[in-house]
């Protein structure tokens, strides 16, 4: 496929092609995808994280 598109047979070329055709977003983190780590969280999880962060003192103050 890469050769027929006039691209080098390299992982970077394959990645750029997948980004160019819209399969991956431009800032995709392949490690997160490979490890199946979620990047979107429920509102409940986000609120709990905000609560934990609000309990910690601000190191800049």
PQR file of N, CA, C, O and H, with PARSE charges and radii, in Angstrom:
ATOM      1  N   UNK A   1       0.836  -1.194   0.000 -0.4000 1.5000
ATOM      2  CA  UNK A   1       0.000   0.000   0.000 -0.0000 2.0000
ATOM      3  C   UNK A   1       0.876   1.252   0.000  0.5500 1.7000
ATOM      4  O   UNK A   1       0.639   2.185  -0.767 -0.5500 1.4000
ATOM      5  N   UNK A   2       1.899   1.263   0.873 -0.4000 1.5000
ATOM      6  CA  UNK A   2       2.769   2.436   0.933 -0.0000 2.0000
ATOM      7  C   UNK A   2       3.456   2.694  -0.404  0.5500 1.7000
ATOM      8  O   UNK A   2       3.519   3.829  -0.875 -0.5500 1.4000
ATOM      9  H   UNK A   2       2.092   0.505   1.496  0.4000 1.0000
ATOM     10  N   UNK A   3       3.967   1.627  -1.004 -0.4000 1.5000
ATOM     11  CA  UNK A   3       4.680   1.759  -2.280 -0.0000 2.0000
ATOM     12  C   UNK A   3       3.748   2.295  -3.363  0.5500 1.7000
ATOM     13  O   UNK A   3       4.139   3.146  -4.162 -0.5500 1.4000
ATOM     14  H   UNK A   3       3.915   0.704  -0.622  0.4000 1.0000
ATOM     15  N   UNK A   4       2.520   1.795  -3.385 -0.4000 1.5000
ATOM     16  CA  UNK A   4       1.573   2.250  -4.407 -0.0000 2.0000
ATOM     17  C   UNK A   4       1.178   3.717  -4.209  0.5500 1.7000
ATOM     18  O   UNK A   4       0.726   4.376  -5.145 -0.5500 1.4000
ATOM     19  H   UNK A   4       2.202   1.104  -2.735  0.4000 1.0000
ATOM     20  N   UNK A   5       1.351   4.220  -2.985 -0.4000 1.5000
ATOM     21  CA  UNK A   5       1.086   5.637  -2.702 -0.0000 2.0000
ATOM     22  C   UNK A   5       2.325   6.494  -2.897  0.5500 1.7000
ATOM     23  O   UNK A   5       2.290   7.707  -2.687 -0.5500 1.4000
ATOM     24  H   UNK A   5       1.718   3.684  -2.224  0.4000 1.0000
ATOM     25  N   UNK A   6       3.424   5.859  -3.301 -0.4000 1.5000
ATOM     26  CA  UNK A   6       4.665   6.593  -3.506 -0.0000 2.0000
ATOM     27  C   UNK A   6       5.388   6.921  -2.219  0.5500 1.7000
ATOM     28  O   UNK A   6       6.177   7.864  -2.166 -0.5500 1.4000
ATOM     29  H   UNK A   6       3.453   4.875  -3.472  0.4000 1.0000
ATOM     30  N   UNK A   7       5.121   6.140  -1.172 -0.4000 1.5000
ATOM     31  CA  UNK A   7       5.742   6.379   0.129 -0.0000 2.0000
ATOM     32  C   UNK A   7       6.783   5.311   0.432  0.5500 1.7000
ATOM     33  O   UNK A   7       6.750   4.212  -0.121 -0.5500 1.4000
ATOM     34  H   UNK A   7       4.479   5.374  -1.214  0.4000 1.0000
ATOM     35  N   UNK A   8       7.713   5.659   1.325 -0.4000 1.5000
ATOM     36  CA  UNK A   8       8.721   4.696   1.755 -0.0000 2.0000
ATOM     37  C   UNK A   8       8.076   3.606   2.604  0.5500 1.7000
ATOM     38  O   UNK A   8       7.052   3.823   3.251 -0.5500 1.4000
ATOM     39  H   UNK A   8       7.741   6.552   1.775  0.4000 1.0000
ATOM     40  N   UNK A   9       8.696   2.435   2.587 -0.4000 1.5000
ATOM     41  CA  UNK A   9       8.214   1.328   3.412 -0.0000 2.0000
ATOM     42  C   UNK A   9       8.819   1.492   4.809  0.5500 1.7000
ATOM     43  O   UNK A   9       9.799   0.835   5.160 -0.5500 1.4000
ATOM     44  H   UNK A   9       9.529   2.259   2.061  0.4000 1.0000
ATOM     45  N   UNK A  10       8.212   2.380   5.592 -0.4000 1.5000
ATOM     46  CA  UNK A  10       8.699   2.691   6.934 -0.0000 2.0000
ATOM     47  C   UNK A  10       7.506   2.946   7.851  0.5500 1.7000
ATOM     48  O   UNK A  10       6.437   3.357   7.400 -0.5500 1.4000
ATOM     49  H   UNK A  10       7.416   2.914   5.307  0.4000 1.0000
ATOM     50  N   UNK A  11       7.705   2.697   9.133 -0.4000 1.5000
ATOM     51  CA  UNK A  11       6.607   2.869  10.081 -0.0000 2.0000
ATOM     52  C   UNK A  11       6.136   4.321  10.149  0.5500 1.7000
ATOM     53  O   UNK A  11       4.942   4.575  10.304 -0.5500 1.4000
ATOM     54  H   UNK A  11       8.574   2.363   9.499  0.4000 1.0000
ATOM     55  N   UNK A  12       7.062   5.274  10.033 -0.4000 1.5000
ATOM     56  CA  UNK A  12       6.668   6.686  10.071 -0.0000 2.0000
ATOM     57  C   UNK A  12       5.779   7.031   8.881  0.5500 1.7000
ATOM     58  O   UNK A  12       4.815   7.782   9.025 -0.5500 1.4000
ATOM     59  H   UNK A  12       8.032   5.067   9.907  0.4000 1.0000
ATOM     60  N   UNK A  13       6.095   6.493   7.719 -0.4000 1.5000
ATOM     61  CA  UNK A  13       5.281   6.742   6.532 -0.0000 2.0000
ATOM     62  C   UNK A  13       3.892   6.136   6.705  0.5500 1.7000
ATOM     63  O   UNK A  13       2.892   6.748   6.327 -0.5500 1.4000
ATOM     64  H   UNK A  13       6.879   5.883   7.603  0.4000 1.0000
ATOM     65  N   UNK A  14       3.831   4.949   7.268 -0.4000 1.5000
ATOM     66  CA  UNK A  14       2.541   4.298   7.507 -0.0000 2.0000
ATOM     67  C   UNK A  14       1.708   5.111   8.496  0.5500 1.7000
ATOM     68  O   UNK A  14       0.509   5.306   8.300 -0.5500 1.4000
ATOM     69  H   UNK A  14       4.643   4.452   7.575  0.4000 1.0000
ATOM     70  N   UNK A  15       2.350   5.575   9.547 -0.4000 1.5000
ATOM     71  CA  UNK A  15       1.655   6.373  10.549 -0.0000 2.0000
ATOM     72  C   UNK A  15       1.127   7.669   9.936  0.5500 1.7000
ATOM     73  O   UNK A  15      -0.026   8.040  10.158 -0.5500 1.4000
ATOM     74  H   UNK A  15       3.325   5.416   9.706  0.4000 1.0000
ATOM     75  N   UNK A  16       1.963   8.349   9.171 -0.4000 1.5000
ATOM     76  CA  UNK A  16       1.533   9.593   8.530 -0.0000 2.0000
ATOM     77  C   UNK A  16       0.380   9.361   7.560  0.5500 1.7000
ATOM     78  O   UNK A  16      -0.526  10.188   7.463 -0.5500 1.4000
ATOM     79  H   UNK A  16       2.899   8.047   8.991  0.4000 1.0000
ATOM     80  N   UNK A  17       0.410   8.246   6.845 -0.4000 1.5000
ATOM     81  CA  UNK A  17      -0.684   7.926   5.931 -0.0000 2.0000
ATOM     82  C   UNK A  17      -1.987   7.729   6.706  0.5500 1.7000
ATOM     83  O   UNK A  17      -3.032   8.238   6.300 -0.5500 1.4000
ATOM     84  H   UNK A  17       1.146   7.574   6.923  0.4000 1.0000
ATOM     85  N   UNK A  18      -1.931   7.002   7.810 -0.4000 1.5000
ATOM     86  CA  UNK A  18      -3.130   6.771   8.620 -0.0000 2.0000
ATOM     87  C   UNK A  18      -3.670   8.072   9.206  0.5500 1.7000
ATOM     88  O   UNK A  18      -4.882   8.234   9.347 -0.5500 1.4000
ATOM     89  H   UNK A  18      -1.082   6.589   8.141  0.4000 1.0000
ATOM     90  N   UNK A  19      -2.786   8.988   9.544 -0.4000 1.5000
ATOM     91  CA  UNK A  19      -3.224  10.306  10.022 -0.0000 2.0000
ATOM     92  C   UNK A  19      -3.840  11.096   8.869  0.5500 1.7000
ATOM     93  O   UNK A  19      -4.896  11.709   9.023 -0.5500 1.4000
ATOM     94  H   UNK A  19      -1.801   8.856   9.430  0.4000 1.0000
ATOM     95  N   UNK A  20      -3.173  11.078   7.718 -0.4000 1.5000
ATOM     96  CA  UNK A  20      -3.653  11.839   6.560 -0.0000 2.0000
ATOM     97  C   UNK A  20      -5.036  11.396   6.088  0.5500 1.7000
ATOM     98  O   UNK A  20      -5.833  12.226   5.652 -0.5500 1.4000
ATOM     99  H   UNK A  20      -2.315  10.581   7.594  0.4000 1.0000
ATOM    100  N   UNK A  21      -5.328  10.101   6.170 -0.4000 1.5000
ATOM    101  CA  UNK A  21      -6.644   9.628   5.720 -0.0000 2.0000
ATOM    102  C   UNK A  21      -7.701   9.719   6.822  0.5500 1.7000
ATOM    103  O   UNK A  21      -8.861   9.367   6.608 -0.5500 1.4000
ATOM    104  H   UNK A  21      -4.680   9.426   6.525  0.4000 1.0000
ATOM    105  N   UNK A  22      -7.287  10.197   8.016 -0.4000 1.5000
ATOM    106  CA  UNK A  22      -8.238  10.405   9.096 -0.0000 2.0000
ATOM    107  C   UNK A  22      -8.480   9.208   9.984  0.5500 1.7000
ATOM    108  O   UNK A  22      -9.376   9.240  10.827 -0.5500 1.4000
ATOM    109  H   UNK A  22      -6.345  10.482   8.190  0.4000 1.0000
ATOM    110  N   UNK A  23      -7.698   8.141   9.815 -0.4000 1.5000
ATOM    111  CA  UNK A  23      -7.884   6.962  10.657 -0.0000 2.0000
ATOM    112  C   UNK A  23      -7.450   7.245  12.092  0.5500 1.7000
ATOM    113  O   UNK A  23      -8.102   6.811  13.041 -0.5500 1.4000
ATOM    114  H   UNK A  23      -6.970   8.115   9.130  0.4000 1.0000
ATOM    115  N   UNK A  24      -6.335   7.982  12.247 -0.4000 1.5000
ATOM    116  CA  UNK A  24      -5.846   8.401  13.558 -0.0000 2.0000
ATOM    117  C   UNK A  24      -5.898   9.921  13.640  0.5500 1.7000
ATOM    118  O   UNK A  24      -5.710  10.603  12.632 -0.5500 1.4000
ATOM    119  H   UNK A  24      -5.805   8.335  11.476  0.4000 1.0000
ATOM    120  N   UNK A  25      -6.157  10.466  14.852 -0.4000 1.5000
ATOM    121  CA  UNK A  25      -6.013  11.916  15.016 -0.0000 2.0000
ATOM    122  C   UNK A  25      -4.534  12.290  14.953  0.5500 1.7000
ATOM    123  O   UNK A  25      -3.665  11.432  15.111 -0.5500 1.4000
ATOM    124  H   UNK A  25      -6.310   9.912  15.670  0.4000 1.0000
ATOM    125  N   UNK A  26      -4.253  13.556  14.725 -0.4000 1.5000
ATOM    126  CA  UNK A  26      -2.871  13.984  14.527 -0.0000 2.0000
ATOM    127  C   UNK A  26      -2.003  13.757  15.768  0.5500 1.7000
ATOM    128  O   UNK A  26      -0.798  13.543  15.641 -0.5500 1.4000
ATOM    129  H   UNK A  26      -4.959  14.253  14.597  0.4000 1.0000
ATOM    130  N   UNK A  27      -2.590  13.800  16.951 -0.4000 1.5000
ATOM    131  CA  UNK A  27      -1.820  13.640  18.183 -0.0000 2.0000
ATOM    132  C   UNK A  27      -2.112  12.303  18.866  0.5500 1.7000
ATOM    133  O   UNK A  27      -2.266  12.252  20.086 -0.5500 1.4000
ATOM    134  H   UNK A  27      -3.570  13.974  17.055  0.4000 1.0000
ATOM    135  N   UNK A  28      -2.189  11.249  18.107 -0.4000 1.5000
ATOM    136  CA  UNK A  28      -2.493   9.932  18.659 -0.0000 2.0000
ATOM    137  C   UNK A  28      -1.319   9.422  19.502  0.5500 1.7000
ATOM    138  O   UNK A  28      -0.157   9.602  19.138 -0.5500 1.4000
ATOM    139  H   UNK A  28      -2.064  11.290  17.115  0.4000 1.0000
ATOM    140  N   UNK A  29      -1.637   8.790  20.620 -0.4000 1.5000
ATOM    141  CA  UNK A  29      -0.617   8.180  21.467 -0.0000 2.0000
ATOM    142  C   UNK A  29      -0.727   6.667  21.282  0.5500 1.7000
ATOM    143  O   UNK A  29      -1.596   6.024  21.871 -0.5500 1.4000
ATOM    144  H   UNK A  29      -2.581   8.644  20.916  0.4000 1.0000
ATOM    145  N   UNK A  30       0.151   6.111  20.470 -0.4000 1.5000
ATOM    146  CA  UNK A  30       0.071   4.687  20.148 -0.0000 2.0000
ATOM    147  C   UNK A  30       0.307   3.798  21.355  0.5500 1.7000
ATOM    148  O   UNK A  30      -0.253   2.705  21.431 -0.5500 1.4000
ATOM    149  H   UNK A  30       0.857   6.633  19.992  0.4000 1.0000
ATOM    150  N   UNK A  31       1.130   4.246  22.307 -0.4000 1.5000
ATOM    151  CA  UNK A  31       1.362   3.438  23.503 -0.0000 2.0000
ATOM    152  C   UNK A  31       0.067   3.245  24.285  0.5500 1.7000
ATOM    153  O   UNK A  31      -0.207   2.145  24.764 -0.5500 1.4000
ATOM    154  H   UNK A  31       1.585   5.134  22.245  0.4000 1.0000
ATOM    155  N   UNK A  32      -0.724   4.294  24.416 -0.4000 1.5000
ATOM    156  CA  UNK A  32      -2.006   4.160  25.107 -0.0000 2.0000
ATOM    157  C   UNK A  32      -2.924   3.200  24.364  0.5500 1.7000
ATOM    158  O   UNK A  32      -3.630   2.404  24.983 -0.5500 1.4000
ATOM    159  H   UNK A  32      -0.501   5.187  24.027  0.4000 1.0000
ATOM    160  N   UNK A  33      -2.914   3.274  23.041 -0.4000 1.5000
ATOM    161  CA  UNK A  33      -3.751   2.376  22.246 -0.0000 2.0000
ATOM    162  C   UNK A  33      -3.287   0.926  22.376  0.5500 1.7000
ATOM    163  O   UNK A  33      -4.102   0.020  22.549 -0.5500 1.4000
ATOM    164  H   UNK A  33      -2.340   3.920  22.538  0.4000 1.0000
ATOM    165  N   UNK A  34      -1.963   0.711  22.290 -0.4000 1.5000
ATOM    166  CA  UNK A  34      -1.430  -0.654  22.376 -0.0000 2.0000
ATOM    167  C   UNK A  34      -1.749  -1.290  23.721  0.5500 1.7000
ATOM    168  O   UNK A  34      -2.048  -2.481  23.795 -0.5500 1.4000
ATOM    169  H   UNK A  34      -1.301   1.447  22.149  0.4000 1.0000
ATOM    170  N   UNK A  35      -1.683  -0.486  24.792 -0.4000 1.5000
ATOM    171  CA  UNK A  35      -1.927  -1.004  26.135 -0.0000 2.0000
ATOM    172  C   UNK A  35      -3.401  -0.953  26.523  0.5500 1.7000
ATOM    173  O   UNK A  35      -3.772  -1.334  27.634 -0.5500 1.4000
ATOM    174  H   UNK A  35      -1.440   0.482  24.732  0.4000 1.0000
ATOM    175  N   UNK A  36      -4.238  -0.478  25.601 -0.4000 1.5000
ATOM    176  CA  UNK A  36      -5.686  -0.394  25.820 -0.0000 2.0000
ATOM    177  C   UNK A  36      -6.033   0.448  27.055  0.5500 1.7000
ATOM    178  O   UNK A  36      -6.921   0.094  27.830 -0.5500 1.4000
ATOM    179  H   UNK A  36      -3.937  -0.169  24.699  0.4000 1.0000
ATOM    180  N   UNK A  37      -5.315   1.568  27.223 -0.4000 1.5000
ATOM    181  CA  UNK A  37      -5.542   2.476  28.345 -0.0000 2.0000
ATOM    182  C   UNK A  37      -6.584   3.504  27.914  0.5500 1.7000
ATOM    183  O   UNK A  37      -6.416   4.157  26.883 -0.5500 1.4000
ATOM    184  H   UNK A  37      -4.593   1.856  26.593  0.4000 1.0000
ATOM    185  N   UNK A  38      -7.649   3.655  28.683 -0.4000 1.5000
ATOM    186  CA  UNK A  38      -8.698   4.597  28.285 -0.0000 2.0000
ATOM    187  C   UNK A  38      -8.207   6.041  28.338  0.5500 1.7000
ATOM    188  O   UNK A  38      -7.361   6.392  29.160 -0.5500 1.4000
ATOM    189  H   UNK A  38      -7.785   3.125  29.520  0.4000 1.0000
ATOM    190  N   UNK A  39      -8.744   6.865  27.456 -0.4000 1.5000
ATOM    191  CA  UNK A  39      -8.400   8.287  27.442 -0.0000 2.0000
ATOM    192  C   UNK A  39      -9.634   9.160  27.636  0.5500 1.7000
ATOM    193  O   UNK A  39      -9.531  10.385  27.704 -0.5500 1.4000
ATOM    194  H   UNK A  39      -9.431   6.580  26.787  0.4000 1.0000
ATOM    195  N   UNK A  40     -10.783   8.537  27.723 -0.4000 1.5000
ATOM    196  CA  UNK A  40     -12.022   9.252  28.002 -0.0000 2.0000
ATOM    197  C   UNK A  40     -12.634   8.646  29.256  0.5500 1.7000
ATOM    198  O   UNK A  40     -12.654   7.428  29.434 -0.5500 1.4000
ATOM    199  H   UNK A  40     -10.867   7.542  27.668  0.4000 1.0000
ATOM    200  N   UNK A  41     -13.141   9.537  30.135 -0.4000 1.5000
ATOM    201  CA  UNK A  41     -13.636   9.089  31.429 -0.0000 2.0000
ATOM    202  C   UNK A  41     -15.045   9.620  31.660  0.5500 1.7000
ATOM    203  O   UNK A  41     -15.449  10.636  31.096 -0.5500 1.4000
ATOM    204  H   UNK A  41     -13.125  10.526  29.991  0.4000 1.0000
ATOM    205  N   UNK A  42     -15.778   8.903  32.506 -0.4000 1.5000
ATOM    206  CA  UNK A  42     -17.148   9.311  32.814 -0.0000 2.0000
ATOM    207  C   UNK A  42     -17.125  10.588  33.657  0.5500 1.7000
ATOM    208  O   UNK A  42     -16.109  10.932  34.261 -0.5500 1.4000
ATOM    209  H   UNK A  42     -15.450   8.077  32.964  0.4000 1.0000
ATOM    210  N   UNK A  43     -18.248  11.270  33.684 -0.4000 1.5000
ATOM    211  CA  UNK A  43     -18.379  12.495  34.485 -0.0000 2.0000
ATOM    212  C   UNK A  43     -18.122  12.198  35.959  0.5500 1.7000
ATOM    213  O   UNK A  43     -17.540  13.022  36.665 -0.5500 1.4000
ATOM    214  H   UNK A  43     -19.074  10.990  33.193  0.4000 1.0000
ATOM    215  N   UNK A  44     -18.550  11.030  36.427 -0.4000 1.5000
ATOM    216  CA  UNK A  44     -18.345  10.633  37.823 -0.0000 2.0000
ATOM    217  C   UNK A  44     -16.851  10.560  38.156  0.5500 1.7000
ATOM    218  O   UNK A  44     -16.423  11.054  39.199 -0.5500 1.4000
ATOM    219  H   UNK A  44     -19.023  10.360  35.853  0.4000 1.0000
ATOM    220  N   UNK A  45     -16.075   9.958  37.290 -0.4000 1.5000
ATOM    221  CA  UNK A  45     -14.626   9.843  37.504 -0.0000 2.0000
ATOM    222  C   UNK A  45     -13.975  11.223  37.480  0.5500 1.7000
ATOM    223  O   UNK A  45     -13.120  11.517  38.316 -0.5500 1.4000
ATOM    224  H   UNK A  45     -16.422   9.556  36.442  0.4000 1.0000
ATOM    225  N   UNK A  46     -14.371  12.069  36.534 -0.4000 1.5000
ATOM    226  CA  UNK A  46     -13.792  13.413  36.436 -0.0000 2.0000
ATOM    227  C   UNK A  46     -14.110  14.254  37.668  0.5500 1.7000
ATOM    228  O   UNK A  46     -13.254  14.998  38.147 -0.5500 1.4000
ATOM    229  H   UNK A  46     -15.065  11.830  35.855  0.4000 1.0000
ATOM    230  N   UNK A  47     -15.325  14.142  38.181 -0.4000 1.5000
ATOM    231  CA  UNK A  47     -15.693  14.874  39.394 -0.0000 2.0000
ATOM    232  C   UNK A  47     -14.902  14.378  40.597  0.5500 1.7000
ATOM    233  O   UNK A  47     -14.470  15.180  41.426 -0.5500 1.4000
ATOM    234  H   UNK A  47     -16.020  13.538  37.792  0.4000 1.0000
ATOM    235  N   UNK A  48     -14.708  13.063  40.702 -0.4000 1.5000
ATOM    236  CA  UNK A  48     -13.920  12.504  41.802 -0.0000 2.0000
ATOM    237  C   UNK A  48     -12.471  12.984  41.728  0.5500 1.7000
ATOM    238  O   UNK A  48     -11.867  13.293  42.755 -0.5500 1.4000
ATOM    239  H   UNK A  48     -15.059  12.412  40.029  0.4000 1.0000
ATOM    240  N   UNK A  49     -11.920  13.047  40.538 -0.4000 1.5000
ATOM    241  CA  UNK A  49     -10.545  13.536  40.369 -0.0000 2.0000
ATOM    242  C   UNK A  49     -10.449  15.007  40.758  0.5500 1.7000
ATOM    243  O   UNK A  49      -9.487  15.411  41.413 -0.5500 1.4000
ATOM    244  H   UNK A  49     -12.411  12.797  39.703  0.4000 1.0000
ATOM    245  N   UNK A  50     -11.427  15.808  40.365 -0.4000 1.5000
ATOM    246  CA  UNK A  50     -11.439  17.225  40.749 -0.0000 2.0000
ATOM    247  C   UNK A  50     -11.502  17.384  42.262  0.5500 1.7000
ATOM    248  O   UNK A  50     -10.850  18.259  42.832 -0.5500 1.4000
ATOM    249  H   UNK A  50     -12.208  15.481  39.833  0.4000 1.0000
ATOM    250  N   UNK A  51     -12.291  16.531  42.905 -0.4000 1.5000
ATOM    251  CA  UNK A  51     -12.414  16.597  44.363 -0.0000 2.0000
ATOM    252  C   UNK A  51     -11.076  16.280  45.035  0.5500 1.7000
ATOM    253  O   UNK A  51     -10.669  16.975  45.965 -0.5500 1.4000
ATOM    254  H   UNK A  51     -12.821  15.820  42.442  0.4000 1.0000
ATOM    255  N   UNK A  52     -10.407  15.253  44.575 -0.4000 1.5000
ATOM    256  CA  UNK A  52      -9.101  14.891  45.141 -0.0000 2.0000
ATOM    257  C   UNK A  52      -8.102  16.027  44.933  0.5500 1.7000
ATOM    258  O   UNK A  52      -7.347  16.369  45.843 -0.5500 1.4000
ATOM    259  H   UNK A  52     -10.737  14.689  43.819  0.4000 1.0000
ATOM    260  N   UNK A  53      -8.101  16.606  43.746 -0.4000 1.5000
ATOM    261  CA  UNK A  53      -7.173  17.701  43.465 -0.0000 2.0000
ATOM    262  C   UNK A  53      -7.466  18.930  44.310  0.5500 1.7000
ATOM    263  O   UNK A  53      -6.544  19.646  44.699 -0.5500 1.4000
ATOM    264  H   UNK A  53      -8.714  16.328  43.007  0.4000 1.0000
ATOM    265  N   UNK A  54      -8.729  19.182  44.598 -0.4000 1.5000
ATOM    266  CA  UNK A  54      -9.083  20.362  45.393 -0.0000 2.0000
ATOM    267  C   UNK A  54      -8.669  20.202  46.851  0.5500 1.7000
ATOM    268  O   UNK A  54      -8.525  21.202  47.553 -0.5500 1.4000
ATOM    269  H   UNK A  54      -9.479  18.599  44.283  0.4000 1.0000
ATOM    270  N   UNK A  55      -8.477  18.984  47.321 -0.4000 1.5000
ATOM    271  CA  UNK A  55      -8.069  18.737  48.702 -0.0000 2.0000
ATOM    272  C   UNK A  55      -6.574  18.928  48.909  0.5500 1.7000
ATOM    273  O   UNK A  55      -6.125  19.091  50.043 -0.5500 1.4000
ATOM    274  H   UNK A  55      -8.594  18.171  46.750  0.4000 1.0000
ATOM    275  N   UNK A  56      -5.803  18.910  47.842 -0.4000 1.5000
ATOM    276  CA  UNK A  56      -4.352  19.040  47.949 -0.0000 2.0000
ATOM    277  C   UNK A  56      -3.966  20.514  47.986  0.5500 1.7000
ATOM    278  O   UNK A  56      -4.523  21.321  47.241 -0.5500 1.4000
ATOM    279  H   UNK A  56      -6.168  18.777  46.920  0.4000 1.0000
ATOM    280  N   UNK A  57      -3.006  20.873  48.855 -0.4000 1.5000
ATOM    281  CA  UNK A  57      -2.571  22.276  48.894 -0.0000 2.0000
ATOM    282  C   UNK A  57      -1.846  22.665  47.605  0.5500 1.7000
ATOM    283  O   UNK A  57      -1.177  21.841  46.982 -0.5500 1.4000
ATOM    284  H   UNK A  57      -2.553  20.218  49.460  0.4000 1.0000
ATOM    285  N   UNK A  58      -1.988  23.918  47.222 -0.4000 1.5000
ATOM    286  CA  UNK A  58      -1.324  24.430  46.024 -0.0000 2.0000
ATOM    287  C   UNK A  58       0.148  24.685  46.350  0.5500 1.7000
ATOM    288  O   UNK A  58       0.437  25.515  47.212 -0.5500 1.4000
ATOM    289  H   UNK A  58      -2.532  24.588  47.728  0.4000 1.0000
ATOM    290  N   UNK A  59       1.083  24.005  45.695 -0.4000 1.5000
ATOM    291  CA  UNK A  59       2.505  24.173  46.020 -0.0000 2.0000
ATOM    292  C   UNK A  59       3.045  25.556  45.649  0.5500 1.7000
ATOM    293  O   UNK A  59       4.133  25.930  46.088 -0.5500 1.4000
ATOM    294  H   UNK A  59       0.848  23.331  44.994  0.4000 1.0000
ATOM    295  N   UNK A  60       2.303  26.310  44.852 -0.4000 1.5000
ATOM    296  CA  UNK A  60       2.754  27.645  44.455 -0.0000 2.0000
ATOM    297  C   UNK A  60       2.331  28.731  45.437  0.5500 1.7000
ATOM    298  O   UNK A  60       2.698  29.894  45.266 -0.5500 1.4000
ATOM    299  H   UNK A  60       1.420  26.006  44.496  0.4000 1.0000
ATOM    300  N   UNK A  61       1.581  28.377  46.440 -0.4000 1.5000
ATOM    301  CA  UNK A  61       1.112  29.393  47.411 -0.0000 2.0000
ATOM    302  C   UNK A  61       1.899  29.315  48.687  0.5500 1.7000
ATOM    303  O   UNK A  61       1.650  30.085  49.614 -0.5500 1.4000
ATOM    304  H   UNK A  61       1.282  27.433  46.579  0.4000 1.0000
TER
END
